Amino acid sequence: MKKGFSHKLNTIKVYRFIGEKSRHIFSPLDLQRYFKVNYDTARKFILRGVNKRLYLKLKRGLYALAETPPSSYLIANRLYEPSYVSFDTALSYHGVIPETIYSMTSATTKATRRFVANGIEYTYQKIRKEAFTGYRAVKYRGETVLLAEPEKALADYLYFVDLKKRNPSYERVNLKKIQKNRLMAYVKLFKRPKMQNLIKNIYA
C-alpha cells in the first residue's frame, strides 16, 4: 500500500499538478480524480502536508499551497459557493469608498455564514436569488475572481442599509465611480421601494 501510494502521490507531483492545472485551491477530490487514488488516500496525503506546513487548510476539504497562497478574493469565491465579492470589499476595490478593507464580504443566495481562513475574516450575506447578478469575472493577481460591479456592490450595500443591518455612510461614496442608471436598475431587483429613497439621499 505504501509503495503504491508513494508512486502515485508525492509532493513534487502535487506541486506540478497545481501549477499545470492552475488549481490555486484544491480538495482531496481533485487529487483523487487526477492521480486515480481513493479519496481517503488523497485526504491523508494532504493532511500530512498540512502538518508539515506545505499546505494551508482554508476549511475542511479545501486547501492551498502554504508557500504561495491564493489571493483573498479567490479564497472568498471558493470558501462558500455560489458567491461573489461585493459590499465594502468591492466598493474599496473600485475606489467608490476610500477605505482599505481587510476583511472580505461577499454576496450569496445561501444562508449567511462567516469563516476565518489564513487570518482573514470572510463574511457571506444572503441576498435574493433575483438579485444575484451584476458581477463579472476579473483578473486579480493572475487569478480569475468573481467581483461585483461598482453599482451592484453599492446596491447590495444599500439593501442591508434598508434592512437596518448596516449603517448608512453616504459622505464617503465617490459618485464619479457610479453610473446612476445602472445603480437604479440593480436596486429594482431587490423589490424594496424604500431603497429608492436611499439613492436620493446619496445624491442629495
C-alpha positions as CSV (number, residue, x, y, z in Angstrom):
1,M,0.0,0.0,0.0
2,K,2.7,2.4,0.9
3,K,4.7,1.6,-2.2
4,G,1.7,2.3,-4.4
5,F,1.0,5.5,-2.5
6,S,4.4,6.9,-2.9
7,H,4.4,6.0,-6.6
8,K,1.2,7.9,-7.3
9,L,1.3,10.8,-4.9
10,N,4.2,12.8,-3.8
11,T,4.8,16.5,-3.1
12,I,6.6,17.3,-6.4
13,K,3.8,15.7,-8.5
14,V,1.2,17.6,-6.5
15,Y,3.0,20.9,-6.9
16,R,3.2,20.2,-10.7
17,F,-0.5,19.3,-10.8
18,I,-1.4,22.6,-9.1
19,G,0.8,24.6,-11.4
20,E,-0.3,23.0,-14.6
21,K,-4.0,23.0,-13.8
22,S,-3.9,26.4,-12.1
23,R,-5.5,24.8,-9.1
24,H,-4.6,27.5,-6.6
25,I,-7.2,26.0,-4.3
26,F,-7.7,22.2,-4.3
27,S,-9.5,19.4,-2.5
28,P,-8.9,15.7,-1.8
29,L,-11.4,15.1,-4.6
30,D,-9.2,16.9,-7.1
31,L,-6.2,14.7,-6.2
32,Q,-8.4,11.6,-6.2
33,R,-9.5,12.2,-9.7
34,Y,-6.2,13.3,-11.1
35,F,-3.9,10.7,-9.5
36,K,-6.5,8.0,-9.6
37,V,-6.2,7.1,-5.9
38,N,-9.1,6.7,-3.4
39,Y,-10.4,9.7,-1.5
40,D,-9.1,8.6,1.9
41,T,-5.6,8.3,0.4
42,A,-5.8,11.8,-1.0
43,R,-7.2,13.3,2.2
44,K,-4.5,11.7,4.4
45,F,-1.7,12.8,2.0
46,I,-3.0,16.4,2.2
47,L,-3.3,16.4,6.0
48,R,0.3,15.2,6.3
49,G,1.3,18.1,4.1
50,V,-0.7,20.5,6.4
51,N,1.2,19.1,9.4
52,K,4.5,19.7,7.6
53,R,3.2,23.3,6.7
54,L,3.4,22.5,3.0
55,Y,-0.3,23.1,2.5
56,L,-2.7,25.6,4.1
57,K,-6.1,24.5,5.3
58,L,-8.7,27.0,4.3
59,K,-11.6,25.0,5.7
60,R,-12.5,21.3,5.9
61,G,-11.8,19.8,2.5
62,L,-10.3,22.9,0.9
63,Y,-6.6,23.6,0.8
64,A,-3.9,25.8,-0.9
65,L,-0.1,25.9,-1.1
66,A,1.3,27.4,2.1
67,E,4.3,28.9,0.3
68,T,2.2,30.7,-2.4
69,P,-1.3,31.1,-1.0
70,P,-4.1,32.4,-3.3
71,S,-5.5,35.9,-3.1
72,S,-8.2,36.6,-0.5
73,Y,-10.5,37.3,-3.4
74,L,-10.2,33.8,-4.8
75,I,-10.4,32.3,-1.4
76,A,-13.6,34.3,-0.9
77,N,-15.1,32.8,-4.1
78,R,-14.2,29.2,-3.2
79,L,-14.9,29.1,0.6
80,Y,-18.7,29.3,0.1
81,E,-20.4,28.9,-3.3
82,P,-22.2,30.4,-5.1
83,S,-20.9,33.8,-4.1
84,Y,-19.2,36.9,-5.5
85,V,-17.1,39.5,-3.7
86,S,-19.3,42.6,-3.0
87,F,-20.3,45.2,-0.4
88,D,-17.4,47.2,1.2
89,T,-14.8,44.9,-0.2
90,A,-15.8,45.5,-3.8
91,L,-16.6,49.2,-3.2
92,S,-13.0,49.7,-1.9
93,Y,-11.6,47.7,-4.9
94,H,-13.4,50.0,-7.4
95,G,-12.4,53.2,-5.5
96,V,-16.0,54.0,-4.6
97,I,-15.0,54.3,-0.9
98,P,-11.5,55.4,0.2
99,E,-11.0,52.9,3.0
100,T,-8.8,49.8,2.6
101,I,-10.9,46.9,3.6
102,Y,-9.0,43.9,5.1
103,S,-12.0,41.6,5.7
104,M,-13.8,40.0,2.8
105,T,-17.5,40.4,2.3
106,S,-19.4,38.5,-0.4
107,A,-23.0,38.1,-1.6
108,T,-24.6,34.6,-1.7
109,T,-28.0,33.1,-2.2
110,K,-27.4,30.7,0.6
111,A,-27.6,31.2,4.4
112,T,-25.4,33.9,5.9
113,R,-22.0,32.5,7.0
114,R,-18.7,33.5,8.4
115,F,-15.3,31.9,8.1
116,V,-11.7,32.7,9.2
117,A,-9.0,31.4,6.8
118,N,-5.3,32.3,6.8
119,G,-6.0,35.0,9.4
120,I,-8.6,36.8,7.3
121,E,-12.4,37.0,8.1
122,Y,-14.8,36.1,5.3
123,T,-18.4,37.0,5.6
124,Y,-21.2,36.0,3.3
125,Q,-24.5,37.9,3.2
126,K,-27.6,36.4,1.8
127,I,-29.5,38.3,-1.0
128,R,-32.5,37.5,-3.1
129,K,-31.9,35.0,-6.0
130,E,-33.3,37.5,-8.4
131,A,-30.6,40.0,-7.3
132,F,-27.8,37.5,-7.6
133,T,-26.3,39.2,-10.7
134,G,-24.2,42.3,-11.5
135,Y,-20.8,40.6,-11.0
136,R,-18.1,39.6,-13.5
137,A,-15.0,37.6,-13.8
138,V,-11.9,39.8,-13.5
139,K,-8.2,39.1,-13.3
140,Y,-6.7,39.7,-9.9
141,R,-3.0,38.8,-9.3
142,G,-3.2,36.3,-12.2
143,E,-6.3,34.7,-10.9
144,T,-9.9,34.8,-12.2
145,V,-12.2,36.0,-9.5
146,L,-15.9,36.9,-9.3
147,L,-16.4,40.5,-8.3
148,A,-19.4,42.8,-8.1
149,E,-19.6,45.8,-10.5
150,P,-19.3,49.1,-8.6
151,E,-23.0,49.8,-9.0
152,K,-24.0,46.3,-7.8
153,A,-21.7,46.4,-4.8
154,L,-23.4,49.7,-3.8
155,A,-26.9,48.2,-4.4
156,D,-26.0,45.2,-2.2
157,Y,-24.8,47.5,0.5
158,L,-28.0,49.7,0.3
159,Y,-30.1,46.6,0.6
160,F,-28.6,45.9,4.0
161,V,-29.0,49.5,5.0
162,D,-32.7,49.2,4.1
163,L,-32.9,46.1,6.2
164,K,-31.4,48.1,9.1
165,K,-28.4,45.7,9.2
166,R,-25.9,48.3,8.1
167,N,-25.4,52.0,8.9
168,P,-25.5,54.4,6.0
169,S,-22.3,56.4,5.4
170,Y,-23.1,58.4,2.3
171,E,-20.4,61.1,2.6
172,R,-17.6,58.6,1.7
173,V,-19.1,57.4,-1.6
174,N,-17.4,58.6,-4.7
175,L,-20.3,59.0,-7.1
176,K,-18.0,59.6,-10.0
177,K,-17.3,55.9,-10.0
178,I,-21.1,55.1,-10.1
179,Q,-23.4,55.1,-13.1
180,K,-26.7,56.1,-11.6
181,N,-28.9,54.4,-14.2
182,R,-27.1,51.1,-13.6
183,L,-27.4,51.6,-9.8
184,M,-31.2,52.2,-10.2
185,A,-31.5,49.0,-12.3
186,Y,-29.8,46.9,-9.8
187,V,-31.7,48.3,-6.9
188,K,-35.0,47.4,-8.6
189,L,-34.0,43.7,-8.4
190,F,-34.4,43.8,-4.7
191,K,-38.1,44.9,-4.9
192,R,-37.8,47.2,-1.9
193,P,-39.2,50.7,-2.9
194,K,-37.7,52.4,0.1
195,M,-34.2,51.8,-1.4
196,Q,-35.1,54.5,-3.9
197,N,-35.1,57.0,-1.1
198,L,-31.6,55.8,0.0
199,I,-30.4,56.6,-3.5
200,K,-32.0,60.1,-3.3
201,N,-30.1,60.7,0.0
202,I,-26.8,59.7,-1.6
203,Y,-27.3,62.1,-4.5
204,A,-28.7,64.9,-2.3
